[in-house]
Amino acid sequence: MKVYLDNCCYNRPYDDQSYLSVSLETQAKLQVQEEILTKKHELVWSTIEDYENAQNPFEIRRNAISQWRNLAITIQIADSKVIENAKKIMQKGIKNKDALHIASAIAAGCDVFLTVDRKLLKSTIDGIKLLSPIDFLRYEDDNTTGEEHD
């Protein structure tokens, strides 16, 4: 499965882990990354991720996140097609950087777009599933076992 993690996913382990939801999302995100390392999933990166990560004021975090770029099977460029699709996505009330991330994931043929942004997770975008890392692991289990969970 081709997956795209947005910048907030990569930064989740650096957030305050005293909140149970943050801790669970961190563990799920780390599991997804482990599955990328074992080639169970294919990672997609984008030039918008390069741009957003370069703005991270914490050098250690910035460097750790940028290492994932080297594992990507595709680096999607924010070309005119991506920009045009991002403009359409923004019409749904989605912020410009988020729209560029989603449009990049769609252009690269990703199956899922992973985020921990609660507002973004309430959105529906044609051409891609928006899931939290936790929901992705459930989705993955459902598609492997053929079972549906309530």
C-alpha positions in Angstrom: 0.0 0.0 0.0 1.3 3.5 -0.9 1.2 5.8 2.1 1.8 9.5 2.7 2.4 10.9 6.1 1.9 14.6 6.6 4.2 16.7 8.6 2.2 16.5 11.8 2.5 12.7 11.8 6.3 12.9 11.6 6.3 15.4 14.5 3.9 13.5 16.7 6.6 11.7 18.7 7.9 15.2 19.8 4.5 16.3 21.1 3.5 16.0 24.8 3.1 12.3 25.4 1.3 12.7 28.7 -2.0 12.8 26.7 -3.2 9.3 26.0 -4.4 10.2 22.5 -1.1 11.7 21.6 0.8 8.7 23.0 -1.4 6.2 21.1 -1.1 8.1 17.8 2.7 8.1 18.3 2.8 4.4 18.8 0.6 3.8 15.8 2.7 6.2 13.7 5.9 4.3 14.8 4.2 1.0 13.8 3.4 2.4 10.4 7.0 3.5 10.0 8.2 0.1 11.0 6.0 -1.4 8.3 7.5 1.0 5.8 11.0 -0.2 6.8 10.0 -3.8 6.4 8.6 -3.0 2.9 5.0 -3.8 3.9 4.1 -0.3 2.6 5.6 2.1 0.2 6.3 5.6 1.4 5.7 8.7 -0.7 7.4 12.0 0.0 6.8 15.4 -1.6 8.5 18.7 -2.1 5.9 20.3 0.2 7.3 18.0 2.9 10.8 19.3 2.2 9.5 22.9 2.4 7.5 22.4 5.6 10.2 20.3 7.3 12.8 22.9 6.5 10.8 25.4 8.6 11.1 23.2 11.7 13.1 25.3 14.2 14.5 22.2 15.9 17.5 20.8 14.0 17.4 17.3 15.6 13.7 16.9 14.7 14.3 18.4 11.2 17.2 16.0 10.5 15.3 12.9 11.9 12.3 13.6 9.8 14.3 14.3 6.6 15.8 10.8 6.8 12.4 9.4 5.8 12.8 11.2 2.4 15.6 8.6 1.6 13.1 5.7 2.1 10.4 7.1 -0.2 9.7 5.3 -3.5 8.5 8.5 -5.0 9.2 12.2 -4.4 6.2 14.1 -5.7 7.0 17.5 -7.1 4.4 20.3 -6.6 3.9 20.8 -10.3 1.0 22.7 -12.0 -1.3 19.6 -11.8 -0.7 19.3 -8.0 -1.2 23.1 -7.5 -4.4 23.1 -9.5 -5.8 20.1 -7.5 -4.7 21.8 -4.2 -6.8 24.8 -5.2 -9.8 22.6 -5.6 -9.1 20.9 -2.3 -8.8 24.3 -0.6 -12.4 25.1 -1.7 -13.4 22.5 0.9 -12.0 24.7 3.6 -8.6 23.0 3.8 -5.6 25.1 4.5 -3.1 25.6 1.6 -0.2 23.5 3.0 -2.6 20.7 3.9 -4.2 20.9 0.4 -0.7 20.7 -1.2 0.1 17.6 0.9 -3.1 15.9 -0.1 -2.8 16.9 -3.8 0.7 15.5 -3.8 -0.4 12.2 -2.3 -3.2 11.9 -4.9 -0.8 12.7 -7.7 1.6 10.1 -6.5 -1.1 7.5 -6.5 -1.2 7.0 -2.7 -3.9 4.8 -1.2 -4.0 6.6 2.1 -3.0 10.0 3.6 -2.1 9.8 7.2 -2.5 12.7 9.6 -3.2 13.5 13.2 -4.9 16.8 12.4 -8.4 16.3 13.8 -10.0 18.9 11.6 -8.5 17.4 8.5 -9.6 13.9 9.4 -13.2 15.1 9.3 -12.8 16.0 5.6 -13.6 13.8 2.6 -11.4 14.1 -0.5 -12.1 12.3 -3.7 -9.2 10.0 -4.7 -7.7 9.2 -1.3 -8.6 8.0 2.2 -7.6 10.4 5.0 -6.8 8.4 8.2 -5.1 8.8 11.5 -2.3 6.3 12.1 -4.5 4.4 14.5 -7.4 4.2 12.0 -4.9 3.1 9.3 -3.8 0.1 11.4 -7.5 -0.8 11.8 -8.1 -0.3 8.1 -5.1 -2.4 7.3 -6.3 -5.2 9.6 -9.8 -5.0 8.0 -8.4 -5.3 4.5 -6.2 -8.2 5.5 -8.7 -10.2 7.4 -11.8 -9.2 5.5 -13.5 -8.3 8.8 -15.2 -5.1 9.7 -15.0 -3.6 13.2 -17.5 -1.3 14.8 
